[in-house]
Amino acid sequence: MNYQILLVEDEKITGDALRQALIGETVDGQGIDVTLVLDGRAALKAIVPGKYDLVVLDLKLPHMTGDEVLVELRKIDPYIDVVVYTNYQDPPVMKKLMNLGVSGYINKGAEADLWATVEAIKARLAPVPDSERQTLLEKTKPAK
């Protein structure tokens, strides 16, 4: 089964480029499917609990800002991973995003490297490797 990403990006050219770069790429043998929506309202209509593994969210969107989308998205699916993908960096908004449980932040813009962005997004999808998973499980066992 492929990983599912919801990409919320109002700039269609940027969204299409990132979508194409992500589609078909594999993470630990898995493919990636990307649904692109161009505004916050469409993002909220697309969200169903458990449907997406990751949301990549721009902050500057028509109809609703990205932080407003995130507030509503958390009501629908409080556990979904969200990565903010923007060149907007207002400190109060960034603090709000962190309080809402954003999993990461990726800078976009003229200086952004598309392939670095793809790698950062793919890294969010990668499951914990078996060797690391076993180490984590050992640490959670009660002491004797």
N, C-alpha and C positions, 0 to 999 in steps of 0.2 A: 504494500500500500504506500502510495506517495505521501510525502509531507505536503500539507496545505498551507499556503500563505495568502493572507489578505493584504494587498498593497493598496493603501489609501494615498493617492497622489493626484493633485488637481492639474498638474502639467502633463498632458497626455503624452507628449514626446518623451519626457523624462520617465514617466511610468511605463511606457511601452519598451523603452531601452532596458530598464531594470528588469522588467518582466521577462523579456527575451533572454537576458543574461542569466536569469535564475532557472528558467524552465528547462527541464531535462537534465539539469545538473544533479549529481547524486551525492548524497551524504550517507556514508556507511552503507552503500549499496541501495539506497532509496532514491527515488526520483523526487522532484519538487514540482508541484502544480501551483500556479499563481493566478489569483483572481484580482484584477485591477478594477478599482472603483475611483471615481473622480471627485467625490465630495463626501462630506460627513454623513449626510442622510442616507446615501447609498451604502456606506459602510455599516451603519446600524441596521439597515434592512438585511444585509448579507450575514450578519453575525447570528449564529445559532450555537448554543453551548456545545463544545466538543468538535465542532466542524473544522476549525482552523487550528494549526499548531502554533502559528505566529501571525501577528499583525504588524506590518510596517506602516507607520503612521506619520504623515506630514502634519505640520501644525497650522500652516496657512492654507485654509480650505474655504470653498464657497459654502454659504449657508450656516456653517458651524465651524468653530475653530477646532483644532486637533485636541486641545485639552477638554473642550466640551464633549467631543466625541468620546474621549477616554472615560469621562465621568459616566456617560450613558452605557458605554461598552462594559464597564465594570459591573453595572447592574445586571446585564444580560449574561456575561461570562466572567466572573471575578478571577478566574485562574489562568486565563489565556496570557501568553507572553506577548508583550508589546515592545517594539523597538521604535523610538522616535527617529524619523529621517527628515531632517530639516536644516536650513541655514539660519533659522530664527533662534536667538538665544537670550530671551528676556528672563532675568533671574527670578522674578516672582512666578512666572509661568513654569520655568524649569523646576523650581521647588515644588510647585503643585503637582507636576508630572511625577516627580520622585515619590511624593506622598501617595500617589495613586498606583504605585507599583510598576513603574516603567522598568523593563528589563535591560534596556540599553539605549544608547544615543549614537546616531551616525550622522556626521556632518555631510551635507550635500552642498552643491554650488559649483562654481567654475573650477575650484581647486580640488574638488572631490574626485577620487579615482573610482570609476565604475567597478573595476575588478576587486578593489579593496572593499568596496561596499558589499559586493556579492559574497566575498569571503567572510565578512563580518556577519552577514545574515545567515549564511550556511553554518557558521560556528554556533549560532543560537539554536539551530535545529539538531546539531549532533548530539546523540545520546551519550551518556557517560560510558566510556569504554569498559569492557568486562573487568579488566585488571583493576581499574579505579573503583568500579562498583563494589567489588569484593572488599577492597580496603575500607570503603565507607561503611559497608555492612558490618565488618569486624569492629569498627569503632562504636557502632550503636548497640553492640551486645552488652548486657549488664555485666558488671564486674563480679567475679566470684569471690 
